[in-house]
Amino acid sequence: MTTFIPDDSVSDYKVYNTPEGNRLIKFNTNRTKTTEAFGFAARLSYEFANIVQHIIKMEGRPDIIEAQDYLGIAWYLLQFKHLLYEEVKDVPVVITLHSPAFLYLEYNRVPTYRFPDFHTCEMEKETLVMADWLIAPTQYMVDAIQPYVDLTAKNKTVIRNPYITPTHKVAHTIKRNKIVYYGKLSAQKGSFELLSYFKKMWDTGFKHSLHVIGGTDIVFHPEQLTMGQIVSKQYEQYLKNGQLLLHGKIKPEFIEQELHSAHVIIVPSIVDNLPYVVIEAMALGKVVLASVQGGQREMIEHGVSGFLFDHTIEGDFEEKLKLVISLTDEQIAAIGKAAKAQVAAMYDPAVIKEQKLPLLNDIIKNKKTSTTYPFLYQNQFKPVAGNGNLLSVVIPYYNMGKYIKECVQSVKSSTWRNIEILIINDGSTEAESLDVLKEMEKTAGVTVFHKPNEGLAFTRNYGAGKANGDWLAFLDADDLVTPEYYEKALRVLKQYDNVFFAGSFVQYFEDTNRKWATFTPQPPYALVHNPVNSSGLVYKKAAFLAAGLNDKTVDYGLEDYESVIHLLSEGYNGVVLPEFLFRYRVRGDSMIRKITREKLLYSYKYIAEKHSSYYSTFATQINNLLNANGPGFLFDNPTFAVNVVTNAENNSWLYRKAKAFVKRNKTLKKIALRLKK
């Protein structure tokens, strides 16, 4: 067994052998130098996928890979797998449910539509959908995830996490009425509810203190304060009176020492998976009082190995706590004994081994490749034909003589050999560019078409109509593709019935060498910002002709974005190859560099209205994304936090008078418009 651990103290990666005969591989979370392309969670996932594939290239494929759901760590690994990358395409990937951010952040009232949290949550959801199998430590976690991700048809099994019971080092002497809350203060852990119960009890004469053992530095986002700050203010008098005692964090080796004298240990979570605090306390023979709002309800047999209360029942906590306090020493000992036995029966590694190894062997034995790509969102679609091998590469051309030769050469260097190149001259006027076209007409594998100048949208559509291949690609005359781009894209398009176009990450060149990590276009994000290199996609031609034709109305540089939205709305989904296979030339005089705010506003409005029925399906999510992050045309990478500042126009009387005067004066109006642009 090889375990991968992110550790930036190593410069690349380092292998450590363990005494048990296994090994650890620690890897740097920027080993492929992608900090400019990804925020932390996405980069961690990308680097995990890369180090795993690097080791596989050297040693061969493993039987199976297991990862957790948290932060979508296996998101890119699963993409490489389903996009048929050689190292991992046949390796089953199992995801063990742990604590998905999309669930827990909601309970902590974190604004989950704010970047990068939104993208992290989407990564986690897609990870669950793409996995070969899900292992859940509790049935509760499966049920809690269901409203967010439909797991009805997923392969899944409930298998607990193993726990090794430590050798007791402390003599246990119970201090009656010592009540301990063991865990960090946080909203999801039920801290607010617990303290409100005790406040009510203290105010009505309850005489026993509450000991809080755990961290207090979790931020409660609505207040932008730590839980410790909030509790210290709201419960100041109870802290002074010694009724509430905050002990802070403890190290694992001191757990037993801190808990051994507790009469009862309280776990009041309002959402939880398999809280180890319950296992640790039960293994110590302690009486645990836990809520039913979490996996802990599957860990305790009420009245036998511990006690359960329900947050939704008024007064239930107080009733159950007073019951526990009233237990005799003999009853406490009997429950502690039963708790120890239950931990051994449910979590001993030997027990888990008997459940897990047969499952893993069965997954390995029955692995298979699907013809359906596991999208999180998929509209119904009409199947389209596409069985041949000819790829038609359409290159719109307008006065691009300076760049076209390099562009064509990049296509000719492709490892996919069955290609026709169609250059569509959109009424070029430069003598030099027309002379270069004459050379192109004599080039093998290149056909040049001439048409009147009509703009990029009509030129692309014209080229698509002239294409002879079942597969279609567009390439602007100043851009380039790497040799393997088309082969890798077509491999995926041929494999999946529900994938109709493919793109890749983008490497900019000329005016900048920045990298752009694009993303498989999925709603709702794709409906507020174009996430893909839409000017250089590879399509099933029939799908493009059915729903992807460029719309002249947004021929400002967003005609290809509208095309992507149209395709998605008709169920013609696409994917992104997670490599920098497309090279985008950045020029100061390019059309997209000249686009204005007014053109963007008009285009976004037009696209949303044209596809209003599709947008309405995701209206709530779209609204939340825009509220949390600002206008979609002002950001382009959801893995980073964004800070959008909009300055309200000066609305003073003097400003309005001056503005009106300028509007009436032709010369001043021209100057003002030039300055504004």
C-alpha positions in Angstrom: 0.0 0.0 0.0 1.3 3.4 -1.0 -0.1 6.5 0.7 0.3 10.0 -0.8 0.6 13.0 1.5 0.9 16.6 0.5 3.9 18.2 2.1 5.5 21.4 0.9 8.6 20.8 3.0 9.8 18.5 0.2 10.8 20.3 -3.1 9.4 17.6 -5.4 8.5 14.3 -3.8 10.1 11.9 -1.4 9.4 8.2 -0.6 9.5 6.8 2.9 9.2 3.1 3.8 7.2 2.1 6.8 8.0 -0.7 9.3 4.9 -2.6 8.2 6.3 -2.9 4.6 4.2 -0.1 3.1 5.4 3.3 2.0 4.5 7.0 2.2 5.1 9.4 -0.7 5.2 13.1 0.3 4.7 15.5 -2.6 5.0 19.2 -3.0 1.6 20.9 -3.9 3.3 23.0 -6.6 5.6 20.4 -8.1 4.4 21.1 -11.7 4.4 24.9 -11.1 0.7 25.6 -11.4 0.1 28.2 -8.7 -0.9 30.8 -11.2 -3.4 28.5 -12.8 -5.2 27.0 -9.7 -6.3 28.0 -6.3 -5.3 25.8 -3.4 -8.0 23.0 -3.5 -7.9 22.7 -7.3 -4.1 22.7 -7.3 -3.9 20.0 -4.6 -6.2 17.8 -6.6 -4.2 18.5 -9.8 -0.9 17.7 -8.2 -2.2 14.6 -6.5 -3.3 13.4 -10.0 0.1 14.2 -11.5 2.2 12.5 -8.8 0.0 9.4 -8.9 0.5 9.2 -12.7 4.2 9.9 -12.4 4.6 6.9 -10.0 2.5 4.7 -12.3 4.6 5.5 -15.3 7.7 4.3 -13.4 6.2 1.3 -11.7 3.0 0.2 -13.5 -0.7 0.5 -12.5 -2.0 -0.2 -9.0 -4.9 -2.5 -8.4 -7.1 0.2 -7.0 -6.9 3.8 -5.7 -8.8 5.2 -2.7 -9.3 8.8 -1.7 -11.6 10.9 0.4 -14.3 13.2 -0.8 -13.1 16.2 1.2 -11.9 19.2 -1.0 -12.4 17.0 -4.1 -8.8 15.7 -3.8 -9.5 13.0 -6.4 -11.3 15.3 -8.8 -8.5 15.6 -11.4 -7.5 12.0 -11.0 -11.0 10.9 -11.9 -11.0 13.3 -14.9 -7.7 11.8 -16.2 -9.3 8.3 -15.7 -12.5 9.1 -17.6 -10.7 11.0 -20.3 -8.8 7.8 -21.0 -5.3 8.8 -20.0 -3.2 5.6 -20.2 -1.9 5.5 -16.6 -5.2 5.5 -14.9 -8.0 4.7 -17.4 -8.3 1.1 -16.2 -7.7 1.7 -12.5 -10.8 1.6 -10.2 -11.1 4.6 -8.0 -13.0 4.3 -4.7 -14.1 7.4 -2.7 -14.5 7.2 1.1 -17.0 9.7 2.3 -15.5 11.9 5.0 -16.8 15.4 5.5 -17.7 17.1 2.2 -17.5 20.9 2.3 -20.7 21.3 0.3 -22.5 19.8 3.3 -20.6 21.0 6.3 -20.1 24.6 5.1 -23.8 25.0 4.9 -24.2 24.2 8.6 -21.4 26.6 9.4 -23.3 29.3 7.4 -20.4 29.9 5.0 -21.5 31.6 1.8 -20.9 28.5 -0.4 -21.4 30.4 -3.7 -18.4 32.5 -3.1 -15.2 31.5 -4.9 -13.3 29.4 -4.3 -15.7 27.6 -2.0 -18.3 27.2 -4.8 -15.8 25.5 -7.1 -14.5 23.3 -4.3 -18.0 22.1 -3.5 -18.6 21.4 -7.2 -15.4 19.4 -7.3 -16.6 17.3 -4.4 -20.0 16.6 -6.0 -18.4 15.6 -9.3 -16.0 13.4 -7.5 -18.9 11.4 -6.0 -20.5 11.1 -9.4 -17.3 10.0 -11.2 -16.1 7.4 -8.6 -16.4 3.7 -9.3 -17.6 3.1 -5.8 -18.4 5.0 -2.6 -17.6 3.7 0.8 -19.6 5.4 3.6 -18.6 5.1 7.3 -22.3 5.6 8.1 -25.6 5.4 6.4 -26.4 8.8 7.8 -23.7 10.4 5.6 -25.2 8.8 2.5 -28.7 10.2 3.5 -27.3 13.7 4.3 -25.6 13.9 0.9 -28.6 12.8 -1.1 -30.3 16.2 -1.3 -27.1 17.6 -2.9 -26.0 14.8 -5.1 -28.3 11.9 -6.2 -26.6 8.8 -5.0 -29.6 6.5 -5.7 -27.9 4.7 -8.6 -24.4 4.9 -7.3 -22.4 1.8 -6.2 -22.0 2.3 -2.5 -21.4 0.4 0.7 -21.4 1.3 4.4 -18.2 0.2 6.0 -16.9 1.8 9.2 -13.4 3.3 9.6 -11.1 1.1 11.7 -10.0 2.1 15.2 -7.2 0.6 17.2 -8.1 0.7 20.9 -5.1 2.1 22.9 -3.7 0.5 26.0 -5.0 2.4 29.0 -2.4 4.4 30.8 -4.5 6.2 33.3 -6.4 4.8 36.3 -10.1 5.8 35.7 -11.8 7.4 38.7 -15.0 9.1 37.7 -15.8 12.4 39.2 -19.6 12.5 39.5 -21.4 15.3 37.7 -18.3 16.2 35.6 -19.8 17.1 32.3 -17.5 17.3 29.3 -18.1 18.6 25.8 -15.2 17.2 23.8 -14.7 18.7 20.4 -14.0 22.0 18.6 -16.5 24.8 19.1 -18.3 25.1 15.7 -21.9 25.5 14.4 -22.0 22.1 12.8 -20.9 20.4 16.1 -24.0 21.8 17.8 -22.1 24.2 20.0 -24.7 27.0 19.9 -27.5 24.6 20.7 -25.5 23.0 23.6 -24.7 26.3 25.2 -28.2 27.5 24.9 -29.5 24.3 26.7 -27.0 24.9 29.5 -27.8 28.6 29.8 -31.5 27.8 30.2 -30.6 25.1 32.8 -28.2 27.3 34.7 -30.7 30.1 34.8 -33.2 27.7 36.4 -30.9 26.4 39.1 -28.8 23.7 37.4 -25.6 23.5 39.5 -23.1 21.6 37.4 -20.5 23.1 35.2 -19.7 22.4 31.5 -16.1 21.6 30.6 -15.3 22.4 26.9 -12.2 20.6 25.7 -11.3 21.5 22.1 -10.3 24.3 19.8 -12.2 27.6 19.8 -10.7 29.3 16.8 -13.2 28.2 14.1 -14.7 31.3 12.4 -18.4 31.6 12.4 -18.8 33.4 9.1 -22.1 35.4 9.6 -20.4 37.2 12.6 -16.8 37.1 11.2 -15.7 36.2 14.7 -14.1 33.1 16.1 -16.4 30.8 18.1 -14.2 31.6 21.1 -14.8 35.3 20.7 -18.6 34.8 20.4 -18.8 32.5 23.3 -16.6 34.7 25.5 -19.0 37.6 24.9 -22.3 35.9 25.0 -21.5 33.7 28.1 -19.2 36.1 29.9 -21.0 35.8 33.3 -21.1 32.0 33.1 -17.4 32.0 32.4 -16.8 34.3 35.4 -19.0 32.1 37.6 -17.1 29.0 36.7 -20.2 27.4 35.2 -18.6 27.3 31.7 -14.9 26.3 31.5 -13.0 26.5 28.2 -9.9 24.3 28.3 -8.8 24.7 24.7 -7.1 22.2 22.4 -5.4 19.1 23.6 -2.9 16.8 21.9 -4.1 13.2 21.0 -1.7 11.7 23.5 -3.4 13.6 26.4 -7.0 12.6 25.4 -7.3 9.8 27.9 -5.7 11.9 30.7 -8.2 14.7 30.1 -11.3 12.5 29.8 -10.7 9.7 32.3 -12.6 11.5 35.2 -15.6 12.6 33.1 -19.1 11.4 34.3 -20.5 12.0 30.8 -19.1 13.2 27.5 -21.5 15.1 25.3 -21.5 15.1 21.5 -24.2 17.5 20.3 -23.5 17.6 16.6 -26.2 18.8 14.2 -24.4 17.1 11.3 -21.6 14.5 11.6 -20.3 11.4 9.8 -18.3 9.1 12.1 -17.1 11.3 14.9 -14.0 9.8 16.4 -14.7 11.6 19.7 -17.5 9.1 20.2 -15.3 6.1 19.4 -12.5 7.4 21.6 -14.8 8.1 24.5 -16.6 4.7 24.2 -13.2 2.9 24.0 -12.3 4.5 27.3 -15.4 3.1 28.8 -17.1 6.5 29.2 -20.8 7.3 29.1 -21.5 9.3 25.9 -24.6 11.4 25.4 -24.9 12.2 21.7 -27.4 13.7 19.3 -29.3 11.6 16.7 -28.4 14.3 14.1 -25.4 12.4 12.8 -23.7 9.1 12.3 -23.2 8.8 16.0 -26.8 7.4 16.2 -25.4 4.3 14.5 -22.6 4.0 17.0 -24.6 3.9 20.2 -27.3 1.6 21.4 -29.4 3.9 23.5 -29.5 3.0 27.2 -27.0 0.1 26.7 -23.7 1.5 25.4 -24.6 5.2 25.7 -27.4 7.6 25.3 -29.0 9.6 22.5 -31.1 12.8 22.4 -32.9 14.6 19.6 -32.4 18.4 19.0 -35.9 18.5 17.4 -37.6 17.5 20.6 -38.1 20.3 23.1 -36.4 19.5 26.4 -35.0 16.2 25.3 -31.4 17.1 26.0 -32.1 18.2 29.5 -34.2 15.1 30.2 -31.4 12.8 28.9 -28.6 14.6 30.7 -30.4 14.4 34.0 -31.0 10.7 33.4 -27.3 10.2 32.9 -26.4 12.2 36.0 -28.7 10.1 38.1 -27.0 6.8 37.1 -25.4 4.8 39.8 -21.8 3.9 39.8 -22.7 0.3 38.9 -24.8 1.5 35.9 -22.1 3.8 34.7 -19.6 0.9 34.9 -22.0 -1.4 33.0 -22.6 1.1 30.2 -18.8 1.7 30.0 -18.2 -2.0 29.6 -20.8 -2.3 26.9 -19.4 0.8 25.1 -15.9 -0.8 25.0 -17.3 -4.1 23.6 -19.3 -2.2 20.9 -16.2 -0.4 19.7 -14.3 -3.6 19.5 -17.1 -5.3 17.6 -17.7 -2.5 15.1 -14.3 -0.8 14.6 -11.5 -3.3 15.2 -9.3 -3.4 12.1 -9.7 -7.2 11.8 -13.5 -6.7 11.6 -13.2 -3.9 9.0 -10.7 -6.1 7.0 -13.3 -8.8 6.6 -15.8 -6.3 5.2 -13.5 -4.2 3.0 -11.0 -6.5 1.3 -13.7 -8.7 -0.4 -15.4 -5.5 -1.6 -12.1 -4.1 -3.0 -11.3 -7.4 -4.7 -14.8 -7.5 -6.2 -14.4 -3.9 -7.6 -11.0 -4.8 -9.1 -12.4 -8.0 -10.6 -15.5 -6.3 -12.2 -13.9 -3.1 -13.5 -15.2 -1.9 -16.8 -15.1 1.1 -19.1 -18.3 3.0 -19.7 -19.6 4.6 -22.9 -21.3 7.4 -20.9 -19.3 10.2 -19.3 -20.4 10.9 -15.7 -21.5 14.5 -15.8 -23.1 16.2 -12.8 -25.6 17.9 -15.1 -26.9 16.3 -18.3 -29.9 17.4 -20.4 -31.6 14.9 -22.7 -30.1 14.9 -26.2 -30.7 13.5 -29.6 -28.0 11.1 -30.6 -25.8 12.2 -33.6 -23.7 10.2 -36.1 -19.9 10.2 -36.0 -18.1 7.1 -37.0 -15.4 8.1 -39.5 -11.8 9.2 -38.9 -11.6 12.4 -40.9 -11.1 15.5 -38.9 -11.9 18.8 -40.6 -9.9 21.8 -39.1 -11.6 25.0 -40.1 -9.4 28.2 -39.9 -11.2 31.5 -40.3 -8.9 34.0 -42.0 -8.9 37.7 -42.3 -5.6 39.5 -43.0 -3.7 36.9 -41.0 -0.8 36.3 -43.4 1.7 37.0 -40.7 0.5 34.0 -38.6 -1.2 31.4 -40.9 1.8 29.4 -41.9 2.8 28.7 -38.2 -0.9 27.9 -37.5 -1.2 25.4 -40.4 2.2 23.8 -39.5 1.0 23.1 -35.9 -2.0 21.2 -37.3 0.1 19.3 -39.8 2.3 18.2 -36.8 -0.6 16.5 -35.2 -0.3 12.9 -34.2 -3.9 12.4 -35.6 -3.0 12.0 -39.3 -6.4 11.9 -41.0 -7.0 15.7 -41.2 -8.2 18.2 -43.9 -7.4 21.8 -43.3 -10.0 24.4 -44.5 -8.9 28.0 -44.6 -12.0 30.3 -45.0 -10.9 33.7 -46.3 -13.4 36.2 -45.0 -12.7 38.9 -47.6 -9.1 39.7 -46.7 -7.8 43.0 -48.1 -4.1 43.1 -47.3 -1.9 42.3 -50.3 0.6 40.3 -48.1 -2.2 38.2 -46.6 -3.7 37.5 -50.1 -0.2 36.4 -51.4 0.2 34.0 -48.4 -3.2 32.5 -49.3 -1.9 31.7 -52.8 0.9 29.7 -51.2 -1.6 27.9 -49.0 -3.7 26.9 -52.0 -0.6 24.9 -53.2 -0.1 23.2 -49.9 -1.0 19.5 -49.6 -3.9 18.9 -47.3 -5.1 22.5 -47.4 -8.1 23.9 -49.2 -8.8 27.6 -49.3 -12.3 29.0 -49.7 -13.0 32.7 -50.5 -16.1 34.6 -49.4 -17.2 38.2 -48.8 -16.4 39.7 -45.5 -19.2 38.8 -43.0 -17.4 38.4 -39.7 -16.2 35.5 -37.6 -19.6 33.9 -36.8 -20.6 33.4 -40.4 -17.1 32.4 -41.4 -17.0 29.6 -38.9 -20.5 28.4 -39.9 -19.5 28.5 -43.6 -16.5 26.4 -42.8 -18.5 23.9 -40.9 -20.8 23.5 -43.9 -17.8 22.8 -46.2 -16.3 20.2 -43.8 -16.2 16.6 -45.1 -15.2 14.9 -41.8 -17.5 13.6 -39.1 -15.2 15.5 -36.6 -14.8 19.3 -36.7 -12.3 21.6 -35.1 -12.0 25.4 -35.2 -8.7 27.2 -34.9 -8.1 30.9 -35.2 -5.4 31.7 -37.7 -3.0 33.1 -35.1 -3.4 30.3 -32.6 -1.6 26.9 -32.4 -2.3 23.4 -31.2 0.2 20.9 -29.7 0.7 17.7 -31.7 -1.3 15.4 -29.4 -4.4 17.7 -28.9 -6.6 16.4 -31.6 -5.8 12.7 -31.0 -6.6 13.0 -27.3 -9.8 14.9 -28.0 -11.0 12.4 -30.6 -10.2 9.5 -28.4 -12.7 10.8 -25.9 -15.3 11.9 -28.5 -15.3 8.4 -30.0 -15.6 6.7 -26.6 -18.6 8.5 -25.1 -22.1 8.7 -26.5 -22.8 11.8 -24.4 -19.7 13.9 -25.1 -20.0 16.1 -28.2 -17.0 18.5 -27.9 -13.7 18.7 -26.2 -11.3 21.5 -25.2 -8.1 21.7 -23.1 -6.2 24.0 -20.8 -4.7 27.0 -22.5 -1.1 28.3 -22.7 -0.9 31.9 -23.7 2.0 33.2 -25.7 3.5 36.3 -27.4 2.3 39.2 -25.2 2.1 37.0 -22.1 3.0 33.4 -21.1 0.2 33.0 -18.5 -1.6 29.7 -18.2 -5.4 29.4 -18.2 -6.8 26.3 -16.6 -10.2 25.9 -18.3 -13.0 23.8 -17.0 -15.5 21.3 -18.3 -18.5 23.5 -19.0 -21.3 22.7 -16.5 -24.1 24.9 -15.1 -24.5 27.0 -13.2 -20.9 28.4 -13.6 -20.9 28.1 -17.4 -24.0 30.3 -17.5 -22.2 33.2 -15.8 -18.8 32.9 -17.5 -17.3 30.9 -20.3 -15.0 28.3 -18.7 -13.6 26.7 -21.9 -11.3 27.6 -24.9 -14.4 27.9 -27.1 -12.5 29.3 -30.1 -10.5 26.0 -30.5 -12.8 23.1 -29.6 -13.1 19.7 -31.3 -16.7 18.6 -32.1 -18.9 15.9 -33.3 -19.7 17.8 -36.5 -23.4 16.8 -36.4 -23.8 18.2 -32.9 -22.3 21.5 -33.9 -24.5 21.8 -37.0 -27.6 21.0 -34.8 -26.9 23.4 -31.9 -23.5 25.0 -32.1 -23.7 27.4 -35.1 -22.3 30.8 -34.2 -24.8 33.6 -33.7 -23.8 36.8 -35.6 -25.7 39.0 -33.0 -22.9 38.4 -30.5 -20.0 38.6 -33.1 -18.0 40.8 -30.6 -15.9 37.8 -29.4 -18.7 35.9 -27.6 -20.2 34.1 -30.5 -18.3 30.9 -29.5 -19.5 31.3 -25.9 -23.1 31.5 -27.0 -22.5 28.4 -29.1 -21.3 26.5 -26.0 -24.4 27.5 -24.1 -26.7 26.4 -27.0 -25.0 23.0 -27.1 -25.3 22.5 -23.3 -29.0 23.5 -23.4 -29.6 20.8 -26.0 -27.8 18.1 -23.9 -24.6 18.2 -26.1 -22.1 18.3 -23.2 -18.4 18.7 -23.6 -15.2 18.0 -21.6 -11.8 19.6 -21.0 -8.6 17.7 -21.3 -6.6 18.7 -18.2 -3.4 19.5 -20.0 -2.1 22.7 -21.7 -2.6 21.5 -25.3 -4.0 24.7 -26.8 -1.8 27.7 -27.5 -3.6 31.1 -27.6 -1.7 34.1 -29.0 -2.3 37.2 -27.1 -2.1 40.3 -29.3 -2.9 43.9 -28.4 -4.9 44.3 -31.6 -7.0 41.1 -31.4 -10.8 41.3 -31.4 -11.3 40.1 -27.9 -8.8 42.6 -26.5 -10.8 45.4 -28.0 -14.1 44.3 -26.5 -15.8 47.0 -24.4 -18.0 46.7 -21.3 -21.0 47.8 -23.3 -20.4 44.9 -25.8 -20.0 42.5 -22.9 -23.2 43.7 -21.2 -25.2 43.4 -24.4 -23.8 40.0 -25.3 -24.4 38.5 -21.8 -28.0 39.9 -21.9 -28.7 38.5 -25.3 -27.3 35.1 -24.5 -29.3 34.8 -21.3 -32.5 35.9 -23.0 -32.0 33.6 -26.0 -31.6 30.6 -23.7 -33.9 31.9 -21.0 -35.6 28.5 -20.5 -32.2 26.9 -19.8 -31.1 29.7 -17.6 -34.3 29.6 -15.6 -33.6 26.0 -14.5 -30.6 27.3 -12.6 -31.9 30.8 -11.8 -31.3 30.5 -8.0 -27.8 29.3 -8.4 -27.0 32.0 -11.0 -28.4 34.7 -8.8 -26.3 33.4 -5.8 -23.1 33.2 -7.9 -23.5 36.8 -9.2 -24.4 38.1 -5.7 -21.3 36.4 -4.2 -18.7 37.2 -6.9 -19.9 40.1 -9.1 -20.6 40.2 -12.8 -19.5 37.1 -14.7 -17.4 38.9 -17.3 -15.1 40.3 -14.5 -13.7 36.9 -13.5 -12.3 33.8 -15.2 -11.1 31.4 -12.6 -13.4 30.1 -9.9 -10.6 28.4 -8.0 -9.4 31.8 -6.7 -11.2 34.3 -4.5 -12.4 37.3 -6.4 -12.9 40.9 -5.2 -15.1 42.9 -7.6 -15.4 46.6 -6.9 -18.1 48.6 -8.7 -17.8 52.4 -8.3 -21.2 54.0 -8.5 -21.4 56.8 -11.0 -21.2 60.3 -9.5 -24.9 61.5 -9.3 -24.4 65.0 -8.0 -26.3 67.9 -9.5 -23.1 69.5 -10.8 -22.0 66.2 -12.4 -25.4 65.7 -14.1 -25.3 69.2 -15.5 -21.8 68.8 -16.9 -22.7 65.4 -18.4 -25.7 66.9 -20.2 -23.5 69.8 -21.5 -20.9 67.3 -22.9 -23.6 65.3 -24.6 -24.8 68.3 -26.5 -21.3 69.3 -27.6 -20.1 67.0 -30.5 -16.4 67.7 -29.9 -16.5 67.2 -26.1 -18.7 64.1 -26.6 -16.1 62.5 -28.9 -13.3 63.3 -26.4 -15.3 61.9 -23.5 -16.1 58.7 -25.3 -12.5 58.2 -26.3 -11.4 58.7 -22.7 -14.1 56.3 -21.4 -13.0 53.6 -23.9 
